[in-house]
Amino acid sequence: MTTVYVPADTSAVSVGADEVAAALHRALPEATIVRTGTRGMLWREPLVEVDTDRGRVGYGNVGVEDVPTLADVIVVGGPHPLRVGLIEDEPWLAGQQRWIFERVGVIPPLDPEAFEAHGGLAGLRGALALPPSQVIDIVTGSGLRGRGGAGFPTGLKWRTVADTESDLRYVVVNADEGDSGTFADRILMEGDPFTLIEGMAIAGFAAGATEGYVYVRSEYPAAVAALRAAVDVARAQGWLGSDVLGSGVSFDVRIRVGAGSYVCGEETAMLESLEGRRGIVRAKPPLPAVAGLFGRPTVINNVLTLAAVPSILARGAERYAELGVGRSRGTQVFQLAGNVARGGAVEVPFGISLRELIEEFGGGTLSGRPIGAVQVGGPLGAYLPPEALDVPTDYEAVAAAGGMLGHGGIVVFDDMVDMAAQARFAMSFCAEESCGKCTPCRIGSTRGVEVIDRICSGDNREANVGVLLDLCEVMRDGSLCAMGGLTPQPVVSALTRWPAHFGLPEREHAS
């Protein structure tokens, strides 16, 4: 029996994967068509694979019109203009080390038997055989830090929750992935949702929490559907509930959908939304680890953070800690987007340079023109010029270079980009998405758009540059959260590194 794999990931479906799967089913009625997640090679979607005695053979950019000729050769993985070859030998995949994405694109996302056969639950079983404090020690020893952007040590957060007296504790997953150029959370939730559930259960056991919530952005309907189905399967399998894997440990998961607010990616605004109120930022302290959801101690982690935990428990903290550089240990899923020839998700150890990611994995710009600028860390991240791209992907190193690693999103622009327009976009984005609670963010962003417009129109440029820099300083130092506090990063980086785009002389304003 021939088995053919076609991704059901949103990125593949958006370019015709459903239609290709249906056409293959008609052309190969004896074959089994299996829907999986994406391998992360988004530039090759729809990527069709077939089992052969040599391993899986792939065919990229398959359209419905290609199915008649493909059906004649795919059963044996034969030659075809769209043939990629053995998937495991594809340089994009061969150059990665997948701890988080090890099953994504390999197995059907909601098949519990396939999940266990490919190493699923090994981490949870290992954790349940240990005292909770030892599980926290393992996570701490791995060097795992939050993948949501702040890079806070995961074990320290879990320890704080576990040590805080309370009759009830929670685990909350921040899946409100709203940054431009980021999609790794979505790929994981659609392609391997059981791994996230397993990571949550380990966190719950370690921190003494019995309830977990996944807060997913409303713009991810396929991820929401996958998670809800996965929770139902996990309960039926005994992976969740009052007796997790027969251990006597109680832990259950609920899925909650946001309402489209970008600021709810900030942890306290997310908690407000989860509690049924308008998503606005809370003042801190107290920290959510001490008084979070419904006033109880709460572990809040990003999707990728918790998805890394099962492999750490299964393979060992020492092996994980051997990867990476400095205080940035393990792997990160970097997302290549924008004007890039080969866009997609790349899981590699920290330390690889931005240039390697963009040029070796990404293939340079799609337009073929020189790189003009790169934004790292989402719409609030600084713009880096081409000469700064040799910086290693390390939280501290990128920050020292004036950037922000954030969630690992990398958006590439060629040399035709208008950096004044990009700076204006950052301010207008903040004005649109601000929760409105603090004046520097709410009013500062609106005034910022106006000042940039005056600079670009030639209205008393030098004086208005001073006003803009002062405004950015107030926003950075006076805003309650990162929404207003980080918006100055892209604005100031564009202004100081590309002054000519604002009609300013290079010699006076270049950094």
C-alpha positions as CSV (number, residue, x, y, z in Angstrom):
1,M,0.0,0.0,0.0
2,T,1.4,3.4,-1.0
3,T,1.3,6.2,1.5
4,V,1.3,9.8,0.3
5,Y,1.7,12.7,2.6
6,V,0.1,16.1,1.9
7,P,0.3,19.0,4.5
8,A,-2.9,20.3,5.9
9,D,-1.1,23.3,7.5
10,T,-2.7,26.7,6.8
11,S,0.3,27.8,4.7
12,A,0.0,24.8,2.5
13,V,-3.8,25.0,2.3
14,S,-3.6,28.6,1.2
15,V,-1.7,27.6,-2.0
16,G,-3.9,24.6,-2.9
17,A,-3.0,21.6,-0.7
18,D,-6.6,20.5,-0.1
19,E,-7.2,20.5,-3.8
20,V,-4.0,18.6,-4.5
21,A,-4.9,16.0,-1.8
22,A,-8.3,15.5,-3.4
23,A,-6.8,15.1,-6.9
24,L,-4.2,12.6,-5.6
25,H,-7.0,10.6,-4.0
26,R,-8.9,10.4,-7.3
27,A,-5.8,9.6,-9.3
28,L,-4.5,7.0,-6.8
29,P,-7.5,5.3,-5.3
30,E,-5.5,2.5,-3.8
31,A,-3.1,4.9,-2.0
32,T,-3.5,6.1,1.5
33,I,-3.4,9.9,1.6
34,V,-2.2,11.2,5.0
35,R,-2.5,14.8,6.0
36,T,0.3,16.2,8.1
37,G,1.7,19.5,9.3
38,T,4.3,21.4,7.2
39,R,8.0,20.6,7.1
40,G,8.5,24.4,7.4
41,M,9.8,24.8,3.8
42,L,7.0,27.2,3.0
43,W,8.5,28.2,-0.4
44,R,8.0,24.6,-1.6
45,E,4.3,24.2,-0.6
46,P,2.3,22.2,-1.4
47,L,5.1,19.7,-0.6
48,V,3.9,16.1,-1.4
49,E,5.8,13.2,0.0
50,V,5.7,9.4,-0.6
51,D,7.0,6.5,1.4
52,T,9.6,4.5,-0.5
53,D,12.1,1.8,0.6
54,R,14.7,4.5,0.6
55,G,12.7,6.9,2.8
56,R,10.3,9.7,2.0
57,V,10.7,11.3,-1.4
58,G,9.3,14.8,-1.8
59,Y,7.8,16.8,-4.7
60,G,7.5,20.5,-4.3
61,N,5.1,23.2,-5.4
62,V,2.6,20.6,-6.6
63,G,-0.5,21.9,-8.3
64,V,-3.7,20.1,-9.3
65,E,-2.5,20.3,-12.9
66,D,0.6,18.4,-12.0
67,V,-1.2,15.4,-10.5
68,P,-1.8,13.4,-13.7
69,T,1.9,13.2,-14.5
70,L,2.9,12.9,-10.9
71,A,0.6,9.9,-10.4
72,D,2.5,7.9,-12.9
73,V,5.8,8.1,-11.0
74,I,5.0,9.0,-7.3
75,V,4.3,5.4,-6.2
76,V,8.0,4.6,-6.6
77,G,9.4,8.1,-5.9
78,G,10.4,8.4,-9.5
79,P,11.8,11.3,-11.5
80,H,9.6,14.3,-12.2
81,P,10.4,18.0,-12.8
82,L,9.0,18.7,-9.3
83,R,11.0,16.0,-7.5
84,V,12.9,17.3,-4.5
85,G,14.5,14.0,-3.6
86,L,14.9,12.3,-0.2
87,I,13.4,14.7,2.2
88,E,15.9,14.0,5.0
89,D,18.7,14.9,2.6
90,E,17.2,18.3,1.7
91,P,19.8,20.8,2.8
92,W,17.1,23.0,4.5
93,L,16.2,20.1,6.8
94,A,19.6,18.5,7.0
95,G,21.1,21.7,8.4
96,Q,18.6,21.8,11.3
97,Q,18.5,20.3,14.8
98,R,14.9,19.7,15.6
99,W,13.9,19.4,19.3
100,I,10.6,21.3,19.1
101,F,9.6,20.5,15.5
102,E,10.9,16.9,15.6
103,R,7.4,15.4,14.7
104,V,6.0,18.4,12.7
105,G,5.4,17.4,9.1
106,V,6.2,13.8,9.9
107,I,3.1,12.4,11.6
108,P,-0.7,13.1,11.4
109,P,-1.2,15.8,14.0
110,L,-4.1,14.1,15.8
111,D,-2.9,10.4,15.7
112,P,-2.1,9.4,19.3
113,E,-0.4,6.1,18.2
114,A,1.9,7.9,15.8
115,F,2.7,10.5,18.4
116,E,3.8,7.8,20.9
117,A,5.6,5.8,18.2
118,H,7.7,8.9,17.4
119,G,8.7,9.6,21.0
120,G,5.7,11.4,22.3
121,L,4.9,11.1,26.1
122,A,8.5,10.0,26.9
123,G,9.1,13.4,28.6
124,L,5.8,13.3,30.5
125,R,6.4,9.8,31.7
126,G,9.9,10.7,32.8
127,A,8.7,13.7,34.7
128,L,5.9,11.8,36.5
129,A,8.5,9.4,37.8
130,L,10.4,12.2,39.5
131,P,9.6,14.6,42.4
132,P,8.2,17.9,41.0
133,S,11.2,19.9,42.3
134,Q,13.6,17.7,40.4
135,V,11.7,18.3,37.2
136,I,12.1,22.1,37.8
137,D,15.8,21.4,38.4
138,I,16.1,19.7,35.1
139,V,14.4,22.5,33.2
140,T,16.6,25.0,35.0
141,G,19.7,23.0,34.2
142,S,18.8,22.9,30.5
143,G,19.1,26.7,30.3
144,L,15.7,27.0,28.7
145,R,14.5,30.6,28.5
146,G,11.1,32.0,27.4
147,R,10.7,32.0,23.6
148,G,8.0,34.6,23.7
149,G,10.5,37.4,23.5
150,A,11.7,38.4,27.0
151,G,14.0,35.3,27.4
152,F,13.2,34.9,31.1
153,P,14.6,31.6,32.6
154,T,11.8,29.1,32.5
155,G,12.8,27.1,35.5
156,L,13.0,30.2,37.7
157,K,9.4,31.1,36.7
158,W,8.2,27.5,37.5
159,R,10.0,27.5,40.9
160,T,8.4,30.8,41.8
161,V,4.9,29.5,41.1
162,A,5.6,26.2,42.9
163,D,6.9,28.0,46.0
164,T,4.0,30.5,46.3
165,E,1.4,29.4,48.7
166,S,-2.0,28.9,47.1
167,D,-4.9,26.5,47.0
168,L,-4.9,26.7,43.2
169,R,-2.3,27.3,40.5
170,Y,-2.5,27.6,36.7
171,V,-0.5,27.1,33.5
172,V,-1.3,29.6,30.7
173,V,0.0,29.3,27.2
174,N,0.4,32.6,25.4
175,A,-0.4,31.6,21.8
176,D,-1.4,35.1,20.8
177,E,1.2,35.1,18.1
178,G,0.6,38.5,16.6
179,D,4.0,39.7,15.5
180,S,4.5,40.3,11.8
181,G,6.8,37.6,10.3
182,T,6.1,35.0,13.0
183,F,4.3,31.7,12.5
184,A,6.2,29.1,14.4
185,D,3.5,28.8,17.1
186,R,0.9,28.2,14.5
187,I,2.9,25.6,12.7
188,L,3.4,23.7,16.0
189,M,-0.2,23.9,17.1
190,E,-1.5,22.8,13.7
191,G,1.2,20.2,13.1
192,D,1.9,18.6,16.5
193,P,-0.6,19.9,19.1
194,F,0.1,16.9,21.4
195,T,3.6,18.2,22.1
196,L,2.2,21.5,23.5
197,I,-0.3,19.5,25.7
198,E,2.5,17.3,26.9
199,G,4.6,20.3,27.8
200,M,1.7,21.9,29.6
201,A,1.2,18.7,31.7
202,I,4.8,18.6,32.7
203,A,4.7,22.3,33.7
204,G,1.5,21.7,35.6
205,F,3.0,18.7,37.5
206,A,6.2,20.6,38.3
207,A,4.6,23.8,39.5
208,G,1.6,22.1,41.3
209,A,-1.0,23.4,38.8
210,T,-4.1,21.4,38.0
211,E,-5.6,23.6,35.3
212,G,-4.2,24.9,32.0
213,Y,-5.4,27.4,29.4
214,V,-4.2,28.0,25.9
215,Y,-5.0,31.5,24.8
216,V,-5.0,31.4,20.9
217,R,-5.5,34.4,18.6
218,S,-8.8,34.4,16.7
219,E,-6.9,34.7,13.4
220,Y,-5.8,31.1,13.8
221,P,-9.0,29.1,13.3
222,A,-7.2,25.9,12.1
223,A,-4.9,26.0,15.1
224,V,-7.9,26.4,17.4
225,A,-9.7,23.5,15.8
226,A,-6.5,21.3,16.0
227,L,-6.0,22.1,19.7
228,R,-9.6,21.4,20.6
229,A,-9.5,18.1,18.9
230,A,-6.2,17.3,20.4
231,V,-7.5,18.0,23.9
232,D,-10.4,15.7,23.3
233,V,-8.1,12.9,22.2
234,A,-5.7,13.5,25.1
235,R,-8.5,13.2,27.6
236,A,-9.8,10.0,25.9
237,Q,-6.2,8.6,26.1
238,G,-5.8,9.4,29.8
239,W,-3.1,12.0,29.1
240,L,-5.3,14.7,30.7
241,G,-7.9,14.5,33.5
242,S,-8.0,13.5,37.1
243,D,-5.4,10.6,36.7
244,V,-2.8,11.6,34.1
245,L,-1.2,8.4,32.7
246,G,-2.4,6.5,35.8
247,S,-0.2,8.6,38.1
248,G,-2.9,10.1,40.3
249,V,-1.9,13.5,39.1
250,S,-4.7,15.8,38.0
251,F,-4.3,18.2,35.1
252,D,-6.7,19.4,32.4
253,V,-6.5,21.9,29.5
254,R,-9.0,24.4,28.1
255,I,-8.8,26.4,24.9
256,R,-9.7,30.1,24.8
257,V,-9.8,32.3,21.7
258,G,-8.8,36.0,21.8
259,A,-10.7,38.7,20.0
260,G,-8.0,40.2,17.8
261,S,-6.2,42.5,20.2
262,Y,-2.4,42.6,19.5
263,V,-1.7,43.9,23.1
264,C,-3.2,40.7,24.5
265,G,0.1,39.1,23.6
266,E,1.4,41.0,26.7
267,E,0.9,38.5,29.6
268,T,-1.2,40.7,31.9
269,A,-3.5,41.9,29.2
270,M,-4.0,38.3,28.2
271,L,-4.9,37.5,31.8
272,E,-7.5,40.3,31.8
273,S,-9.0,38.9,28.6
274,L,-9.0,35.3,30.0
275,E,-10.9,36.6,33.0
276,G,-13.6,38.1,30.8
277,R,-12.5,41.7,30.9
278,R,-11.2,44.1,28.3
279,G,-7.6,43.3,27.4
280,I,-5.6,46.1,29.0
281,V,-2.2,45.9,30.7
282,R,-1.9,45.5,34.5
283,A,0.6,47.4,36.5
284,K,3.3,45.2,38.0
285,P,4.1,44.1,40.7
286,P,2.6,41.7,41.6
287,L,4.1,39.4,38.9
288,P,1.7,36.8,37.4
289,A,3.9,34.0,38.9
290,V,2.7,35.2,42.3
291,A,-0.7,36.6,41.5
292,G,-1.8,35.8,37.9
293,L,-5.0,34.3,36.5
294,F,-7.8,34.9,39.0
295,G,-5.2,36.1,41.5
296,R,-3.5,32.7,41.7
297,P,0.1,31.8,41.0
298,T,0.4,31.3,37.2
299,V,3.0,29.8,34.9
300,I,2.8,31.8,31.7
301,N,4.9,30.5,28.8
302,N,5.0,30.8,25.1
303,V,4.1,27.8,22.8
304,L,7.7,27.1,21.8
305,T,8.9,27.3,25.4
306,L,6.5,24.5,26.6
307,A,7.0,22.5,23.4
308,A,10.7,22.3,24.1
309,V,10.1,20.8,27.5
310,P,9.1,17.2,26.6
311,S,12.3,16.7,24.5
312,I,14.4,18.1,27.4
313,L,12.9,15.6,29.8
314,A,13.3,12.8,27.3
315,R,16.8,13.4,25.9
316,G,18.4,15.1,28.9
317,A,19.0,18.7,30.1
318,E,22.8,18.3,29.5
319,R,22.3,17.5,25.8
320,Y,20.1,20.5,25.4
321,A,22.4,22.8,27.3
322,E,25.3,21.8,25.0
323,L,23.5,23.6,22.2
324,G,23.6,27.4,21.8
325,V,25.9,30.1,23.0
326,G,26.3,32.3,26.1
327,R,23.1,32.4,28.1
328,S,21.0,31.4,25.1
329,R,20.9,27.6,25.3
330,G,19.2,25.0,23.1
331,T,17.4,25.7,19.8
332,Q,15.2,28.4,18.5
333,V,12.7,28.2,15.6
334,F,13.6,31.2,13.4
335,Q,11.0,32.3,10.9
336,L,12.1,33.8,7.6
337,A,9.7,36.2,6.0
338,G,9.4,39.3,3.8
339,N,11.5,39.7,0.7
340,V,13.3,36.3,1.0
341,A,13.7,33.7,-1.6
342,R,13.1,30.7,0.7
343,G,10.7,31.6,3.5
344,G,9.8,29.2,6.3
345,A,10.7,28.0,9.8
346,V,14.2,26.9,10.7
347,E,15.1,25.2,14.0
348,V,18.8,25.5,14.8
349,P,20.8,26.1,17.9
350,F,21.3,29.7,19.1
351,G,24.4,31.4,17.8
352,I,24.0,31.1,14.1
353,S,24.3,34.5,12.5
354,L,21.5,36.4,11.0
355,R,23.4,36.5,7.7
356,E,23.7,32.7,7.7
357,L,19.9,32.3,8.3
358,I,19.0,34.8,5.6
359,E,21.6,33.8,2.9
360,E,22.1,30.1,3.5
361,F,18.7,29.0,4.6
362,G,16.7,31.9,3.1
363,G,18.6,32.2,-0.2
364,G,18.9,36.0,0.0
365,T,16.2,38.3,-1.3
366,L,13.4,37.0,-3.5
367,S,13.8,40.1,-5.7
368,G,17.5,39.3,-6.2
369,R,18.5,42.8,-5.1
370,P,20.9,43.4,-2.2
371,I,19.5,43.3,1.4
372,G,18.5,46.8,2.5
373,A,17.3,46.2,6.1
374,V,16.3,43.3,8.4
375,Q,13.8,43.6,11.2
376,V,14.2,41.1,14.0
377,G,11.7,40.5,16.8
378,G,8.4,41.6,15.3
379,P,7.0,45.0,14.5
380,L,8.5,46.5,17.6
381,G,12.0,45.3,16.8
382,A,14.8,47.5,15.5
383,Y,15.9,47.6,11.9
384,L,19.4,46.3,11.3
385,P,21.5,47.4,8.3
386,P,23.3,44.8,6.1
387,E,26.6,45.4,7.8
388,A,25.1,44.3,11.2
389,L,23.9,40.9,10.1
390,D,27.0,38.9,11.3
391,V,25.7,39.3,14.9
392,P,25.1,35.8,16.4
393,T,21.5,35.0,17.3
394,D,21.9,35.3,21.1
395,Y,19.6,37.3,23.2
396,E,22.3,39.5,24.7
397,A,24.4,39.8,21.5
398,V,21.4,41.0,19.4
399,A,20.5,43.5,22.2
400,A,24.1,44.8,22.2
401,A,23.8,45.4,18.5
402,G,20.7,47.5,19.1
403,G,18.2,44.9,18.2
404,M,15.8,42.4,19.9
405,L,15.7,38.7,19.2
406,G,12.1,38.4,20.4
407,H,10.1,35.4,19.1
408,G,12.6,34.7,16.3
409,G,10.8,36.4,13.5
410,I,13.1,37.8,10.8
411,V,11.6,40.0,8.1
412,V,13.9,40.9,5.1
413,F,13.7,44.0,2.9
414,D,15.8,44.7,-0.1
415,D,17.5,48.0,-0.9
416,M,14.4,49.6,-2.4
417,V,12.7,49.8,1.1
418,D,11.5,53.2,2.3
419,M,12.7,53.3,5.9
420,A,10.8,56.5,6.7
421,A,7.6,54.7,5.7
422,Q,8.7,51.8,7.9
423,A,9.2,54.1,10.9
424,R,5.8,55.7,10.3
425,F,4.2,52.2,10.2
426,A,5.7,51.4,13.6
427,M,4.1,54.4,15.2
428,S,0.8,54.0,13.4
429,F,0.7,50.3,14.4
430,C,1.2,51.3,18.0
431,A,-1.5,53.9,17.7
432,E,-3.9,51.3,16.3
433,E,-3.1,48.5,18.7
434,S,-2.5,50.4,22.0
435,C,-4.8,49.3,24.8
436,G,-5.1,53.0,25.8
437,K,-4.3,52.6,29.5
438,C,-1.1,54.7,29.6
439,T,-0.7,58.2,28.1
440,P,2.8,57.7,26.6
441,C,1.7,54.9,24.4
442,R,-1.9,56.1,23.6
443,I,-1.0,59.7,22.9
444,G,2.7,59.4,22.1
445,S,2.1,57.0,19.1
446,T,-0.5,59.3,17.6
447,R,1.7,62.4,17.9
448,G,4.6,60.3,16.6
449,V,2.9,59.7,13.3
450,E,2.2,63.4,12.9
451,V,5.8,64.3,13.7
452,I,7.2,61.8,11.2
453,D,4.9,63.2,8.6
454,R,6.2,66.7,9.2
455,I,9.8,65.5,9.0
456,C,9.2,63.7,5.7
457,S,7.3,66.7,4.2
458,G,10.3,69.0,5.0
459,D,8.5,71.0,7.7
460,N,11.3,72.3,10.0
461,R,13.1,68.9,9.9
462,E,15.8,69.5,12.5
463,A,13.4,70.8,15.2
464,N,11.0,68.0,14.5
465,V,13.7,65.3,14.7
466,G,14.4,66.6,18.2
467,V,10.7,66.4,19.1
468,L,10.5,62.8,17.7
469,L,13.6,61.7,19.7
470,D,12.2,63.3,22.9
471,L,8.8,61.7,22.3
472,C,10.5,58.3,21.8
473,E,12.4,58.7,25.1
474,V,9.1,59.4,27.0
475,M,7.4,56.4,25.3
476,R,10.3,54.1,26.1
477,D,10.7,55.2,29.8
478,G,7.1,55.9,30.7
479,S,4.9,53.2,29.0
480,L,3.4,50.5,31.2
481,C,4.3,47.6,28.8
482,A,6.4,46.8,25.8
483,M,3.8,48.1,23.4
484,G,4.7,51.7,24.0
485,G,8.1,50.9,25.4
486,L,9.5,49.2,22.4
487,T,7.8,51.1,19.6
488,P,10.7,53.7,19.6
489,Q,13.1,50.9,18.7
490,P,12.2,50.6,15.0
491,V,11.6,54.4,14.7
492,V,14.9,55.4,16.2
493,S,16.8,52.7,14.4
494,A,15.4,53.8,11.0
495,L,16.0,57.5,11.8
496,T,19.6,57.1,12.9
497,R,20.7,54.4,10.4
498,W,18.9,55.7,7.3
499,P,18.6,59.5,7.8
500,A,18.6,60.2,4.0
501,H,15.2,58.4,3.8
502,F,13.8,61.2,6.0
503,G,15.5,63.9,4.0
504,L,18.3,64.4,6.5
505,P,22.0,64.6,5.9
506,E,23.9,61.4,6.5
507,R,26.8,63.0,8.3
508,E,24.7,64.5,11.1
509,H,22.4,61.6,12.0
510,A,24.1,58.4,11.1
511,S,24.8,56.2,14.1
